[in-house]
């Protein structure tokens, strides 16, 4: 028997038992959809948790601060031993060029006097203001707890941390209570009085609290766009003695957030920056824990997919065993006219393969659609938090594996029924019908 004849017989049998074929295809499709959806979500999570976790985000962010210069660490005579090393655009560019570094985000940390609710009122808080690049929030070790992040370039918006709620005596379990409140932020400048003495004056800037965050960019209660912090620093430097007596960074930035390319690369990136003389910190123990938990999640999702595969395989086997019982006469006739055992087996295997291909195509499409729906919901949540959304990643390998795996699954599940049909004697088949 030619394989084309066997394929025609297999397709004819599948269409004649349309209801059963549809149910079997549906079982394969659901298993394939679950596997494709899980695989897509895992890959997307690994490019997000490992794009947030390993390629930019709170976990792989190495915090860099200026350390005191030591012998052998100075490239020029511009800085004396014991002086902080500079952190400006040149140093930022140099660190960006180190192996394993993905991006570098500058941080500017300044002292600030804050007056909640009323501008320049008596109820004031002395704290720190952390300026960061709000154009790329995905690079920052910042988690939005309520509201959103301030818009880049604006000086009339700020986010606060839970420590601000502690200052106010508010419940940290309800961070949204401060959203929309007005707070005045004051920056000091050293001036000389008419008597020749030094004094301070403040420049008050009204701002609206638009978000409550947990952040590791710096030790401060106020998170603002870096442009606002740079304006405050320039204001302070415009006083007498370039802000002498004020706790200002000696260079343009007080620190950097350096994001490693991969989880495994954090240690090497940190070592390279340490070699330049800067002080670094990174949650390397947390990184190790995240890696372990990611592996656990992969194992759990894989087990769920395996269960779905087993259920689908049992469904195919059961359906085809029922077909062998129902088609005894057909099998007997085929053998009576000269069909060999392997010809009968090929017919049943082609029928199983047809179910696998159709189920795989339908299931893969359904799995991608499911993953897309999940990504849409997640993006809606992230957008509401002022964070960058996820980009659904559907590698070609997943699509090929979804269709090819379903076909292989159906062929394996159909092997036992096909062999049973092939071994059925012609006389017994015809007589038993």
C-alpha positions as CSV (number, residue, x, y, z in Angstrom):
1,X,0.0,0.0,0.0
2,X,1.3,3.4,-0.9
3,X,1.5,6.0,1.8
4,X,-0.8,8.3,-0.2
5,X,-3.5,5.6,-0.1
6,X,-2.9,5.1,3.6
7,X,-3.2,8.9,4.1
8,X,-6.5,8.9,2.2
9,X,-7.9,6.1,4.3
10,X,-6.8,7.9,7.5
11,X,-8.4,11.2,6.5
12,X,-11.6,9.4,5.4
13,X,-11.8,7.6,8.8
14,X,-11.2,10.9,10.7
15,X,-14.0,12.7,8.8
16,X,-16.5,9.9,9.1
17,X,-16.1,10.0,12.9
18,X,-16.2,13.7,13.0
19,X,-17.5,14.2,16.5
20,X,-14.9,11.9,18.1
21,X,-12.2,13.4,16.0
22,X,-13.1,16.9,17.1
23,X,-13.1,15.9,20.8
24,X,-9.7,14.2,20.4
25,X,-8.3,17.2,18.5
26,X,-9.7,19.5,21.3
27,X,-7.8,17.4,23.9
28,X,-4.6,17.8,22.0
29,X,-5.2,21.5,21.4
30,X,-5.9,22.2,25.0
31,X,-2.7,20.5,26.1
32,X,-0.7,22.3,23.4
33,X,-2.3,25.6,24.3
34,X,-1.4,25.2,27.9
35,X,2.2,24.3,27.1
36,X,2.6,27.1,24.6
37,X,1.1,29.6,26.9
38,X,3.2,28.5,29.8
39,X,6.4,28.5,27.7
40,X,5.6,31.9,26.3
41,X,4.9,33.4,29.7
42,X,8.1,31.8,31.1
43,X,10.2,33.2,28.2
44,X,8.6,36.6,28.5
45,X,9.1,36.5,32.3
46,X,12.7,35.6,31.9
47,X,13.2,38.5,29.5
48,X,11.3,40.7,31.8
49,X,12.1,39.4,35.3
50,X,15.5,38.8,33.8
51,X,15.1,42.1,31.9
52,X,13.9,43.7,35.1
53,X,15.8,41.2,37.2
54,X,18.7,40.5,35.0
55,X,18.7,43.3,32.4
56,X,17.7,46.3,34.2
57,X,15.7,46.5,37.3
58,X,15.9,46.3,41.1
59,X,17.8,43.0,41.3
60,X,20.8,43.5,39.0
61,X,21.2,47.2,39.8
62,X,24.6,47.9,41.2
63,X,24.7,51.1,43.2
64,X,27.9,53.1,42.7
65,X,29.1,55.9,45.1
66,X,32.2,58.0,45.0
67,X,34.8,56.5,47.3
68,X,37.9,58.1,48.8
69,X,40.8,58.1,46.4
70,X,43.6,55.7,47.4
71,X,47.2,55.4,46.0
72,X,47.2,53.9,42.6
73,X,43.6,54.8,41.8
74,X,44.2,58.3,40.5
75,X,44.6,58.8,36.7
76,X,45.6,62.5,37.1
77,X,46.9,64.9,39.7
78,X,43.5,66.8,39.8
79,X,42.4,65.0,42.9
80,X,44.4,64.5,46.1
81,X,44.5,61.4,48.1
82,X,41.5,61.2,50.4
83,X,39.3,63.2,48.0
84,X,36.1,61.6,46.6
85,X,36.6,60.4,43.1
86,X,34.5,62.4,40.6
87,X,31.2,61.2,39.1
88,X,30.3,63.1,36.0
89,X,29.5,62.4,32.4
90,X,33.0,61.2,31.6
91,X,33.0,58.7,34.4
92,X,29.4,57.6,33.5
93,X,30.6,57.0,29.9
94,X,33.6,55.1,31.1
95,X,31.5,52.8,33.3
96,X,29.0,52.2,30.5
97,X,31.9,50.8,28.4
98,X,32.8,48.2,31.0
99,X,32.2,44.5,30.0
100,X,28.8,43.2,31.1
101,X,27.2,46.6,31.6
102,X,23.8,47.2,30.0
103,X,22.9,50.7,31.1
104,X,24.0,53.4,33.6
105,X,21.5,55.8,35.2
106,X,22.8,58.8,37.2
107,X,21.6,59.7,40.7
108,X,21.7,63.1,42.5
109,X,21.2,63.1,46.2
110,X,20.5,66.4,48.0
111,X,19.2,67.6,51.3
112,X,15.8,69.2,51.3
113,X,13.3,70.9,53.6
114,X,9.7,69.8,53.0
115,X,6.6,71.5,54.2
116,X,3.5,69.2,53.6
117,X,0.2,70.8,52.5
118,X,1.1,74.4,53.1
119,X,3.9,76.3,51.4
120,X,6.6,77.3,53.8
121,X,4.5,76.4,56.8
122,X,5.7,75.6,60.3
123,X,5.3,71.8,59.9
124,X,8.5,71.0,58.1
125,X,10.6,67.8,57.5
126,X,14.3,67.8,56.9
127,X,15.1,64.9,54.6
128,X,16.8,63.9,51.4
129,X,15.7,64.3,47.8
130,X,16.8,61.7,45.2
131,X,16.9,62.8,41.6
132,X,16.8,60.0,39.0
133,X,16.2,59.7,35.2
134,X,12.4,59.3,35.0
135,X,12.6,58.7,31.2
136,X,13.7,55.1,31.8
137,X,11.9,53.8,34.9
138,X,12.7,50.2,34.0
139,X,16.4,50.9,34.8
140,X,15.7,52.1,38.4
141,X,15.5,50.1,41.6
142,X,12.1,51.5,42.2
143,X,8.7,49.8,42.9
144,X,5.5,51.9,42.7
145,X,3.2,51.1,45.7
146,X,0.5,53.6,44.8
147,X,0.0,56.2,42.1
148,X,2.8,56.6,39.5
149,X,6.2,58.0,39.1
150,X,6.8,61.7,38.4
151,X,6.9,62.8,34.8
152,X,10.4,63.4,33.4
153,X,11.5,67.0,33.3
154,X,8.8,68.3,35.6
155,X,9.6,70.2,38.8
156,X,6.1,70.2,40.2
157,X,5.7,66.5,40.9
158,X,7.3,64.2,43.4
159,X,7.0,60.6,44.6
160,X,7.5,59.8,48.3
161,X,8.6,56.7,50.2
162,X,6.9,55.0,53.2
163,X,9.3,56.9,55.5
164,X,7.4,60.1,54.5
165,X,4.2,58.5,55.7
166,X,6.1,57.7,59.0
167,X,7.0,61.4,59.3
168,X,3.4,62.3,58.9
169,X,2.2,59.6,61.3
170,X,0.1,57.9,58.6
171,X,-0.7,54.3,58.0
172,X,1.9,52.7,55.7
173,X,-0.7,50.0,54.7
174,X,-2.7,52.8,52.9
175,X,-0.1,54.6,50.9
176,X,-2.6,56.1,48.5
177,X,-3.8,58.5,51.2
178,X,-1.1,61.0,50.4
179,X,-1.7,61.0,46.6
180,X,-2.6,64.5,45.3
181,X,-1.3,66.3,48.4
182,X,0.8,69.4,47.9
183,X,4.2,69.7,49.5
184,X,6.7,72.5,49.2
185,X,10.4,71.5,48.8
186,X,13.0,74.0,49.8
187,X,16.6,74.1,48.7
188,X,19.2,76.1,50.6
189,X,21.7,78.6,49.3
190,X,24.5,80.3,51.3
191,X,24.4,84.1,51.2
192,X,26.3,86.9,52.8
193,X,24.3,89.3,54.9
194,X,24.7,93.1,55.0
195,X,26.8,92.7,58.1
196,X,29.2,90.4,56.3
197,X,28.0,87.2,58.0
198,X,27.0,84.0,56.2
199,X,23.4,82.9,56.3
200,X,21.1,80.6,54.4
201,X,18.0,81.3,52.2
202,X,15.7,78.8,50.7
203,X,13.9,78.5,47.4
204,X,10.5,76.9,47.9
205,X,9.1,74.8,45.0
206,X,5.5,73.5,45.2
207,X,5.0,70.0,44.1
208,X,2.2,67.4,44.0
209,X,2.7,63.9,45.4
210,X,1.8,61.6,42.5
211,X,3.1,58.3,43.8
212,X,4.4,56.3,46.8
213,X,7.4,54.1,46.1
214,X,9.9,51.7,47.6
215,X,13.3,52.6,46.2
216,X,16.9,51.8,46.6
217,X,18.4,54.6,44.6
218,X,19.4,56.6,47.7
219,X,18.5,57.3,51.3
220,X,15.7,59.8,50.9
221,X,12.0,60.2,51.2
222,X,11.5,62.2,48.0
223,X,12.0,60.8,44.5
224,X,12.1,63.5,41.8
225,X,13.2,63.8,38.1
226,X,16.9,64.3,38.0
227,X,16.4,67.6,36.2
228,X,14.7,69.0,39.3
229,X,17.6,67.9,41.5
230,X,20.1,69.4,39.1
231,X,18.3,72.8,39.2
232,X,18.5,72.6,43.0
233,X,22.2,71.9,43.0
234,X,22.8,74.8,40.6
235,X,20.8,77.0,42.9
236,X,22.9,76.0,45.9
237,X,26.2,76.4,43.9
238,X,25.1,79.9,43.0
239,X,25.5,81.1,46.6
240,X,28.6,82.3,48.4
241,X,31.6,80.0,48.0
242,X,29.8,77.7,45.6
243,X,27.6,76.3,48.3
244,X,30.4,75.9,50.9
245,X,28.9,74.6,54.1
246,X,26.1,72.7,52.3
247,X,26.1,68.9,52.0
248,X,26.4,68.9,48.2
249,X,28.0,66.3,46.0
250,X,31.5,67.3,45.0
251,X,30.8,66.3,41.4
252,X,27.7,66.4,39.1
253,X,26.3,63.1,40.4
254,X,26.2,61.6,43.9
255,X,25.9,58.1,42.6
256,X,25.1,55.8,39.6
257,X,22.8,52.9,39.1
258,X,24.7,50.4,36.9
259,X,22.6,47.6,35.4
260,X,24.3,44.4,34.5
261,X,23.5,42.4,31.3
262,X,22.8,39.2,33.2
263,X,22.2,37.9,36.6
264,X,25.4,36.0,36.6
265,X,27.3,39.1,35.4
266,X,26.5,41.2,38.5
267,X,29.5,40.1,40.4
268,X,32.0,40.8,37.6
269,X,30.5,44.2,36.9
270,X,30.8,45.1,40.5
271,X,34.4,43.9,40.6
272,X,35.2,46.0,37.5
273,X,33.8,49.2,39.1
274,X,35.5,48.5,42.4
275,X,38.8,48.3,40.5
276,X,38.2,51.9,39.4
277,X,38.1,53.0,43.0
278,X,34.4,53.5,43.5
279,X,32.3,52.0,46.3
280,X,29.6,49.6,45.1
281,X,26.7,47.6,46.6
282,X,24.5,45.0,45.1
283,X,21.9,42.5,46.5
284,X,23.9,39.5,45.4
285,X,22.3,37.2,48.0
286,X,18.9,38.3,46.7
287,X,20.0,37.5,43.2
288,X,20.9,34.0,44.1
289,X,17.5,33.6,45.8
290,X,15.7,34.9,42.8
291,X,17.5,32.5,40.5
292,X,16.5,29.6,42.8
293,X,12.9,30.7,42.9
294,X,12.8,31.1,39.1
295,X,14.0,27.5,38.7
296,X,11.3,26.4,41.1
297,X,8.7,28.2,39.1
298,X,10.0,26.6,35.9
299,X,9.8,23.1,37.5
300,X,6.2,23.7,38.7
301,X,5.0,25.0,35.3
302,X,6.8,22.1,33.6
303,X,5.0,19.6,35.9
304,X,1.6,21.2,35.0
305,X,2.4,21.0,31.3
306,X,3.5,17.3,31.7
307,X,0.2,16.5,33.4
308,X,-1.6,18.1,30.5
309,X,0.4,16.0,28.1
310,X,-0.3,12.8,29.9
311,X,-4.1,13.5,29.9
312,X,-4.0,14.3,26.2
313,X,-2.0,11.2,25.4
314,X,-4.5,9.0,27.3
315,X,-7.4,10.6,25.5
316,X,-5.8,9.9,22.1
317,X,-5.0,6.3,23.1
318,X,-8.5,5.6,24.4
319,X,-10.1,7.1,21.3
320,X,-8.0,5.1,18.9
321,X,-8.5,1.8,20.9
322,X,-12.2,2.4,20.5
323,X,-11.7,2.9,16.8
324,X,-9.8,-0.4,16.5
325,X,-12.7,-2.2,18.1
326,X,-15.3,-0.5,15.8
327,X,-13.2,-1.0,12.6
328,X,-12.5,-4.7,12.9
329,X,-14.4,-5.4,9.7
330,X,-12.6,-2.6,7.8
331,X,-9.2,-4.0,9.1
332,X,-10.2,-7.5,8.0
333,X,-11.2,-6.3,4.6
334,X,-7.9,-4.5,4.1
335,X,-5.9,-7.6,5.1
336,X,-8.1,-9.8,2.9
337,X,-7.3,-7.7,-0.2
338,X,-3.6,-7.9,0.5
339,X,-2.8,-5.1,3.1
340,X,0.2,-6.0,5.3
341,X,0.5,-5.5,9.0
342,X,2.7,-2.4,8.5
343,X,0.1,-1.0,6.0
344,X,-2.6,-1.2,8.6
345,X,-0.3,0.3,11.2
346,X,0.6,3.2,8.9
347,X,-3.1,4.0,8.4
348,X,-3.7,4.4,12.1
349,X,-0.5,6.2,12.7
350,X,-1.3,8.7,9.9
351,X,-4.7,9.2,11.5
352,X,-3.1,9.9,14.9
353,X,-0.6,12.2,13.2
354,X,-3.4,14.1,11.5
355,X,-5.1,14.7,14.9
356,X,-1.8,15.8,16.4
357,X,-1.0,18.3,13.6
358,X,-4.5,19.9,13.7
359,X,-4.6,19.9,17.4
360,X,-1.1,21.4,17.6
361,X,-1.8,24.2,15.1
362,X,-5.1,25.1,16.9
363,X,-3.5,24.7,20.4
364,X,-0.4,26.8,19.5
365,X,-2.6,29.6,18.2
366,X,-4.8,29.4,21.3
367,X,-1.7,29.4,23.6
368,X,-0.2,32.5,21.9
369,X,-3.6,34.2,22.2
370,X,-3.9,33.3,25.9
371,X,-0.4,34.6,26.6
372,X,-1.2,37.8,24.7
373,X,-4.3,38.3,26.8
374,X,-2.3,37.8,30.0
375,X,0.3,40.3,28.7
376,X,-2.4,42.8,28.0
377,X,-3.7,42.6,31.6
378,X,-0.2,42.8,33.0
379,X,0.6,45.8,30.8
380,X,-2.5,47.5,32.0
381,X,-1.4,47.1,35.6
382,X,2.1,48.2,34.9
383,X,0.9,51.3,33.0
384,X,-1.2,52.2,36.0
385,X,1.9,52.0,38.1
386,X,3.8,54.3,35.8
387,X,6.1,51.4,34.7
388,X,7.2,50.1,31.3
389,X,5.0,47.2,30.0
390,X,6.2,43.8,29.0
391,X,6.9,42.8,25.4
392,X,5.4,39.4,24.6
393,X,8.2,37.1,23.4
394,X,7.1,34.2,21.2
395,X,10.2,32.5,19.8
396,X,9.8,30.5,16.7
397,X,11.1,27.5,18.7
398,X,8.0,27.6,20.8
399,X,5.7,27.6,17.8
400,X,7.6,24.7,16.2
401,X,7.7,22.8,19.5
402,X,4.0,23.3,20.0
403,X,3.1,21.9,16.6
404,X,5.8,19.3,16.4
405,X,5.4,18.2,20.0
406,X,1.7,17.7,19.6
407,X,2.3,15.6,16.4
408,X,4.9,13.5,18.2
409,X,2.6,13.1,21.2
410,X,-0.2,11.9,19.0
411,X,2.1,9.4,17.2
412,X,3.4,8.0,20.5
413,X,-0.1,7.8,21.9
414,X,-1.4,6.1,18.7
415,X,1.4,3.5,18.6
416,X,-0.3,0.9,20.8
417,X,-3.7,1.0,19.1
418,X,-1.9,0.9,15.7
419,X,0.0,-2.2,16.6
420,X,-3.1,-3.9,18.0
421,X,-4.9,-3.2,14.7
422,X,-1.9,-4.4,12.7
423,X,-1.8,-7.7,14.6
424,X,-5.5,-8.4,14.3
425,X,-5.9,-11.6,12.1
426,X,-8.0,-11.0,9.0
427,X,-10.3,-14.0,9.7
428,X,-10.9,-12.9,13.2
429,X,-11.5,-9.4,12.2
430,X,-14.1,-10.3,9.5
431,X,-15.7,-13.0,11.7
432,X,-15.9,-10.8,14.7
433,X,-17.6,-8.0,12.8
